[in-house]
């Protein structure tokens, strides 16, 4: 019988044989695949399954016990709603206005809060605090503050001789007034994201710009803004999705009024649900889902293009 001598190096120590091709290869990921089981179940039960069921029930006339297939009648009725055109326009205006303001104000506040100012940590807490407050609570509070007769805002304007407008009762101002409150509440999160983006920029870029004689404005435009692009993309994505899906603040402050002046798609859907048109409101939810998807998928791709290069 022949014996195979172990492989040795020049020092005479034994070397381990390389693994055979038939042995199982170790996974390159840090965790085994079964770690994904629980998140997959949660995602499937609470998101994927309800989404698929919503698509099905949008083609039915249903209640808690029965469902009758009626085809696209719900969609015909939904797009025939008088308030839908106003709600669609208001949804787009509200989403663009709030997200744009959060990007601009969030970046400016982040610039201020990353500079050497007194009480910087305290000011960061103050700006972020509205994010933690209940949306319904904020809506009810500003409904009182914006009361045209007894509201504190109009009373303060009256002390300087300015007649305060009907913030929530004027059809031309109702949606904008709610948008201003939403900006006040959400700009803190945008500021925190921009602060994280600014502090992650290596100091070498600032030193190189200073050696080239760049002004502060040039540093902001040519260094900070390009290198904060991931933070900007995150703020735009989060705030625009939130704006397009906004409902609770609008409902707490105006309930879509006066008339249909501040109605958005989500409030139109809720009114249909209140009236007992469950299939119709489900079709509206599908329309809102598709609207957000159609807008956000290409926008997210455009914002994140070139990040991996």
Secondary structure, DSSP 4 states (H G I P E B T S, - for coil): ---PPPPB-TT--B-PPPPPTTSPPPPSSSS-GGGHHHHHHHHIIIIIHHHHHHHHHTTEEE-SS-EEE-TTHHHHHHHT-HHHHHHHHHHHHHHHHHHHHHHHHHHHHHHHHTSS-TTHHHHHHHHHHHHHS-HHHHHHHHHHHT-TTT-HHHHHHHHTT-----TTTSTTTHHHHHHHHHHHHHHHHHHHHHHHHHHTS-HHHHHHHHHTT--HHHHIIIIIHHHTHHHHHHHHHHHHHHHHT--HHHHHHTTT-STTTT--HHHHHHHHHHTT-HHHHHHHHHHHHHHHHHHHHHHHHHHTTTTT-
